[in-house]
């Protein structure tokens, strides 16, 4: 380092001795600058440089953290705002709640042609279209007993209608919300019932699947009544049983109550995964968990259901039904809690309307994993139906 600085010092001495003009203020400034550089070189890099770099890095990290915290707070406020806004939106627009109950806009499975039930493995099924009211058309599937599988190939609607007058009993199946008559678990149940020797007639309510019309509890019940009457005209003395699942249990009890009031009851009613009434079901539904303890839950969420004309009061209907009743419910049902099915049975069993008919409750243990819609898998189901429907004549049993 001395070798580099000595020539500079000697040069300054020579200029000062020679009286050069540069020996003035400019020389003094240059000399001071050289000394500063020399001192810096001699001292070497100090700790200030890495300390400054560390401070800058910390500032950048803090800036990133602040930005992340700001974004998280923004998202949190948005979620909180949405959480608070939804109850008011539902209260102001009751139609939203109705759509959430019916879920008729959810069509699962997608891309199936309901005019071709054979695409779902139902090769002994015919597709019909009936018209319960003006501007209302509903799609119907009629599956004949499996023993007629070969005879049914290539047959037209007239053949299927005539087949209803055979000696085989008929089940009118009323499905739940969402999906269509072509839903996977529904198709599997049709196959089971057909293999047991039943005709199965099912349909999509107005507004579901390829059926035309606007959904409503009254409309769904009227559609079911129209199909029941259509069956009875063609079935002669054959037994007709009504099977409702989930939301379809509400349609089923509405229908059977009306049939009993006009003194044309079905031969038996089967309720799979039923609830007591739509208000209790909505309050117990897993989707309501995040709002169940929200202040004014009933006013925000349940009153709009009632104001939309939706009740599905199974607990009230069973007090006016006079035919044999079978209730099937899985203990691990996550959609309609098992206790609602048990509660409905406890209401129906002592009812005077059932004093001459049997009322039976069949639970399915949670270990079986049947949940909300897989009771059809039970190997005990054929025996249960055979014993119950084979004795559905008056003679109450509990």
For each residue, the residues with C-beta under 8 A, 3 or more apart:
1: 4 5 38 41 42
2: 5 6
3: 6
4: 1 7 8 41
5: 1 2 8 9 34 38 41
6: 2 3 9 10
7: 4 10 11
8: 4 5 11 12 34
9: 5 6 12 13
10: 6 7 13 14
11: 7 8 14 15
12: 8 9 15 16 27 30 31 34
13: 9 10 16 17
14: 10 11 17 18
15: 11 12 18 20 22 23 27
16: 12 13 19 20 23 27
17: 13 14
18: 14 15
19: 16 23
20: 15 16 23 27
21: 24
22: 15 26 27 30
23: 15 16 19 20 27
24: 21 27 28
25: 28 29
26: 22 29 30
27: 12 15 16 20 22 23 24 30 31
28: 24 25 31 32
29: 25 26 32 33
30: 12 22 26 27 33 34
31: 12 27 28 34 35
32: 28 29 35 36
33: 29 30 36 37
34: 5 8 12 30 31 37 38
35: 31 32 38 39
36: 32 33 39 40
37: 33 34 40 41
38: 1 5 34 35 41 42
39: 35 36 42 43
40: 36 37 43
41: 1 4 5 37 38 44
42: 1 38 39
43: 39 40 46
44: 41
45: 49
46: 43 49
47: 50 51
48: 51 52
49: 45 46 52 53
50: 47 53 54
51: 47 48 54 55
52: 48 49 55 56
53: 49 50 56 57
54: 50 51 57 58
55: 51 52 58 59
56: 52 53 59 60
57: 53 54 60 61
58: 54 55 61 62
59: 55 56 62 63
60: 56 57 63 64
61: 57 58 64 65
62: 58 59 65 66
63: 59 60 66 67
64: 60 61 67 68
65: 61 62 68 69
66: 62 63 69 70
67: 63 64 70 71
68: 64 65 71 72
69: 65 66 72 73
70: 66 67 73 74
71: 67 68 74 75
72: 68 69 75 76
73: 69 70 76 77
74: 70 71 77 78
75: 71 72 78 79
76: 72 73 79 80
77: 73 74 80 81
78: 74 75 81 82
79: 75 76 82 83
80: 76 77 83 84
81: 77 78 84 85
82: 78 79 85 86
83: 79 80 86 290
84: 80 81 87 88
85: 81 82 88 89
86: 82 83 89 90 291
87: 84 90 91 291 294 296 300 301
88: 84 85 91 92 300
89: 85 86 92 93 96
90: 86 87 93 94 96 97 300 301 304
91: 87 88 94 299 300 303 304
92: 88 89
93: 89 90 96
94: 90 91 97 98 304 305 307 308
95: 98 99 308
96: 89 90 93 99 100 304
97: 90 94 100 101 301 304 305 308
98: 94 95 101 102 215 305 308 310
99: 95 96 102 103 104 105
100: 96 97 103 287
101: 97 98 177 247 278 282 305 310
102: 98 99 177 207 215 247
103: 99 100 106 177 178
104: 99 177 178 205 207 208 215
105: 99
106: 103 178 179
107: 110 179 180 209
108: 178 179 180 183
109: 112 182 183 184
110: 107
111:
112: 109 119 120 180 182
113: 116 119
114: 117 127 139 180 181 182 204 209 210
115: 127 210
116: 113 119 127
117: 114 120 122 125 126 127 141 143 182
118: 121 122 123 125
119: 112 113 116
120: 112 117 182 187
121: 118 187 191
122: 117 118 125 141 143 187 190 191
123: 118 149 152 153
124: 143 144 146 148 149 152 153 194
125: 117 118 122 141 142 143 144 190
126: 117 141 142 152 155 156 157 160
127: 114 115 116 117 139 140 141
128: 139 140 141 142 157 160
129: 137 138 139 140
130: 137 138 140 203 226 227 230
131: 134 136 137 138
132: 136 138 206 222 223 225 226 227
133: 136 213 222
134: 131
135: 212 213
136: 131 132 133 206 211 212 213 219 223
137: 129 130 131 211 212 213
138: 129 130 131 132 203 204 205 206 211 212 213 223 226 227
139: 114 127 128 129 181 203 204 209 210 211
140: 127 128 129 130 181 201 202 203 227
141: 117 122 125 126 127 128 181 190 200 201 202 203
142: 125 126 128 160 161 164 199 200 201
143: 117 122 124 125 190 193 194 199 200 201 202
144: 124 125 148 149 152 160 163 168 194 199
145: 148 168 194 197 198 199
146: 124 149 191 194 195 197
147: 197
148: 124 144 145 151 152 163
149: 123 124 144 146 152 153
150: 153
151: 148 155
152: 123 124 126 144 148 149 155 159 160
153: 123 124 149 150
154:
155: 126 151 152 159 160
156: 126 159 160
157: 126 128 160 161
158: 161 162
159: 152 155 156 162 163
160: 126 128 142 144 152 155 156 157 163 164
161: 142 157 158 164 234
162: 158 159 165 234
163: 144 148 159 160 166 199
164: 142 160 161 170 199 231 234 235 238
165: 162 234 235 236 238
166: 163 199 238
167: 238
168: 144 145 197 198 199 238
169: 197 198 199 238 239 240 241 267 389
170: 164 198 199 200 201 231 235 238 239 240 241
171: 193 198 199 200 201 240 241 242 243 270
172: 201 202 224 227 228 231 240 241 242 243 266
173: 186 189 190 193 200 201 202 243 244 245 248
174: 202 224 242 243 244 245 248 249 251 252 255
175: 179 181 183 186 202 204 245 246 248
176: 179 245 246 247 248 273 373
177: 101 102 103 104 246 247
178: 103 104 106 108
179: 106 107 108 175 176 182 183 186 208
180: 107 108 112 114 183 204 208 209 210
181: 114 139 140 141 175 186 202 203 204 208 209
182: 109 112 114 117 120 179 186 187 209
183: 108 109 175 179 180 186 187
184: 109 187 188
185: 188 189 373 374 376
186: 173 175 179 181 182 183 189 190 202 245
187: 120 121 122 182 183 184 190 191
188: 184 185 191 192 376 377
189: 173 185 186 192 193 376
190: 122 125 141 143 173 186 187 193 194 200 202
191: 121 122 146 187 188 194 195
192: 188 189 195 196 376 381 382
193: 143 171 173 189 190 196 198 200
194: 124 143 144 145 146 190 191 197 198 199 200
195: 146 191 192
196: 192 193 382 385 386
197: 145 146 147 168 169 194
198: 145 168 169 170 171 193 194 241
199: 142 143 144 145 163 164 166 168 169 170 171 194
200: 141 142 143 170 171 173 190 193 194
201: 140 141 142 143 170 171 172 173 227 231
202: 140 141 143 172 173 174 175 181 186 190
203: 130 138 139 140 141 181 211 223 227
204: 114 138 139 175 180 181 208 209 210 211
205: 104 138 208 211 215 219 220 223 224 251
206: 132 136 138 211 212 213 214 215 219 220 223
207: 102 104 211 212 213 214 215 219
208: 104 179 180 181 204 205 211 215
209: 107 114 139 180 181 182 204
210: 114 115 139 180 204
211: 136 137 138 139 203 204 205 206 207 208 223
212: 135 136 137 138 206 207
213: 133 135 136 137 138 206 207 219
214: 206 207 219
215: 98 102 104 205 206 207 208 219 220
216: 219 220 309 310
217: 220 221 250 251 254 309 310 311 312
218: 221 222 309
219: 136 205 206 207 213 214 215 216 222 223
220: 205 206 215 216 217 223 224 251 254
221: 217 218 224 225 251 254 255 258
222: 132 133 218 219 225 226
223: 132 136 138 203 205 206 211 219 220 226 227
224: 172 174 205 220 221 227 228 251 252 254 255
225: 132 221 222 228 229 255 258 259
226: 130 132 138 222 223 229 230
227: 130 132 138 140 172 201 203 223 224 230 231
228: 172 224 225 231 232 240 242 255 259 266
229: 225 226 232 233
230: 130 226 227 233 234
231: 164 170 172 201 227 228 234 235 240
232: 228 229 235 240 264
233: 229 230
234: 161 162 164 165 230 231
235: 164 165 170 231 232 238 240
236: 165
237:
238: 164 165 166 167 168 169 170 235
239: 169 170 267 268 389 392
240: 169 170 171 172 228 231 232 235 266 267
241: 169 170 171 172 198 266 267 268 269 270 389 392
242: 171 172 174 228 252 255 256 266 268 269 270
243: 171 172 173 174 252 270 272
244: 173 174 248 249 250 251 252 253 269 270 271 272 274
245: 173 174 175 176 186 248 249 272 273 373
246: 175 176 177 249 272 273 274 335 336 372 373
247: 101 102 176 177 250 251 312
248: 173 174 175 176 244 245 251 252
249: 174 244 245 246 252 253 271 272 273 274 275 312 314
250: 217 244 247 253 254 275 278 312 313 314
251: 174 205 217 220 221 224 244 247 248 254 255 312
252: 174 224 242 243 244 248 249 255 256 269 271
253: 244 249 250 256 257 269 271 312 313 314 317 318 321
254: 217 220 221 224 250 251 257 258 312 317
255: 174 221 224 225 228 242 251 252 258 259
256: 242 252 253 259 260 265 266 269 317 321 323
257: 253 254 260 261 317 320 321
258: 221 225 254 255 261 262
259: 225 228 255 256 262 264 265 266
260: 256 257 263 265 320 321 322 323 353
261: 257 258 320
262: 258 259
263: 260
264: 232 259
265: 256 259 260 321 322 323
266: 172 228 240 241 242 256 259 269 323
267: 169 239 240 241 323 324 389 392
268: 239 241 242 323 324 325 326 388 389 392
269: 241 242 244 252 253 256 266 321 323 324 325 326
270: 171 241 242 243 244 325 326 327 328
271: 244 249 252 253 274 314 325 326 327 328 341 344
272: 243 244 245 246 249 328 329 375
273: 176 245 246 249 328 329 330 333 335 336 341 372 373 375
274: 244 246 249 271 314 327 329 336 340 341 344
275: 249 250 278 280 281 284 312 314 336 340 341 344
276: 280 281 314 315 340 343 344 347
277: 280 281 311 312 313 314 315 316
278: 101 250 275 281 282 305 310 311 312 313
279: 282 283 302 305 306
280: 275 276 277 283 284 340
281: 275 276 277 278 284 285 312 336 340
282: 101 278 279 285 288 301 302 305
283: 279 280 288 292 297 302
284: 275 280 281 288 336 337 340
285: 281 282 288 335
286: 289 334 335
287: 100 290
288: 282 283 284 285 291 292 297 301
289: 286 292
290: 83 287
291: 86 87 288 294 297 300 301
292: 283 288 289 297
293: 297
294: 87 291 297 300
295:
296: 87 299 300
297: 283 288 291 292 293 294 300 301 302
298: 301 302 303
299: 91 296 302 303
300: 87 88 90 91 291 294 296 297 303 304
301: 87 90 97 282 288 291 297 298 304 305
302: 279 282 283 297 298 299 305 306
303: 91 298 299 300 306 307
304: 90 91 94 96 97 300 301 307 308
305: 94 97 98 101 278 279 282 301 302 308 310
306: 279 302 303 309 310 311
307: 94 303 304
308: 94 95 97 98 304 305
309: 216 217 218 306
310: 98 101 216 217 278 305 306
311: 217 277 278 306
312: 217 247 249 250 251 253 254 275 277 278 281
313: 250 253 277 278 316 317
314: 249 250 253 271 274 275 276 277 317 318 344
315: 276 277 318 319 343 344 347
316: 277 313 319 320
317: 253 254 256 257 313 314 320 321
318: 253 314 315 321 325 344 347 348 351 353 354
319: 315 316 347 348 351 353
320: 257 260 261 316 317 353
321: 253 256 257 260 265 269 317 318 325 348 351 353 354
322: 260 265 353 354 356 357
323: 256 260 265 266 267 268 269 357 392
324: 267 268 269 357 358 359 388 392
325: 268 269 270 271 318 321 348 354 357 358 359 360
326: 268 269 270 271 360 362 384 388
327: 270 271 274 341 344 345 348 359 360 361 362
328: 270 271 272 273 362 364 375 384
329: 272 273 274 333 336 338 341 342 361 362 363 364
330: 273 333 338 363 364 366 368 370 371 372 374 375
331: 338 363 364 365 366
332: 338 366 368 369 370 371
333: 273 329 330 336 337 338 341 371 372
334: 286 371 372
335: 246 273 285 286 371 372
336: 246 273 274 275 281 284 329 333 340 341 372
337: 284 333 340 341
338: 329 330 331 332 333 341 342 363
339: 342 343
340: 274 275 276 280 281 284 336 337 343 344
341: 271 273 274 275 327 329 333 336 337 338 344 345 361
342: 329 338 339 345 346 361 363
343: 276 315 339 340 346 347
344: 271 274 275 276 314 315 318 327 340 341 347 348
345: 327 341 342 348 349 359 361
346: 342 343 349 350
347: 276 315 318 319 343 344 350 351
348: 318 319 321 325 327 344 345 351 354 359
349: 345 346 354 359 361 398
350: 346 347
351: 318 319 321 347 348 354 355
352: 355
353: 260 318 319 320 321 322
354: 318 321 322 325 348 349 351 357 358 359 396
355: 351 352 396
356: 322 394 395 396
357: 322 323 324 325 354 394 395 396
358: 324 325 354 388 391 392 395 396 397 398
359: 324 325 327 345 348 349 354 396 397 398
360: 325 326 327 388 397 398
361: 327 329 341 342 345 349
362: 326 327 328 329 384
363: 329 330 331 338 342
364: 328 329 330 331 368 370 375 378
365: 331 368
366: 330 331 332 369
367:
368: 330 332 364 365 378
369: 332 366 374
370: 330 332 364 374 375 377 378
371: 330 332 333 334 335 374
372: 246 273 330 333 334 335 336
373: 176 185 245 246 273
374: 185 330 369 370 371 377
375: 272 273 328 330 364 370 378 381
376: 185 188 189 192 381
377: 188 370 374
378: 364 368 370 375 381 384
379: 382
380: 383 384
381: 192 375 376 378 384 385
382: 192 196 379 385 386
383: 380 386 387
384: 326 328 362 378 380 381 387 388
385: 196 381 382 388 389
386: 196 382 383 389 390
387: 383 384 390 391
388: 268 324 326 358 360 384 385 391 392
389: 169 239 241 267 268 385 386 392
390: 386 387
391: 358 387 388 395 397
392: 239 241 267 268 323 324 358 388 389
393:
394: 356 357
395: 356 357 358 391
396: 354 355 356 357 358 359
397: 358 359 360 391
398: 349 358 359 360
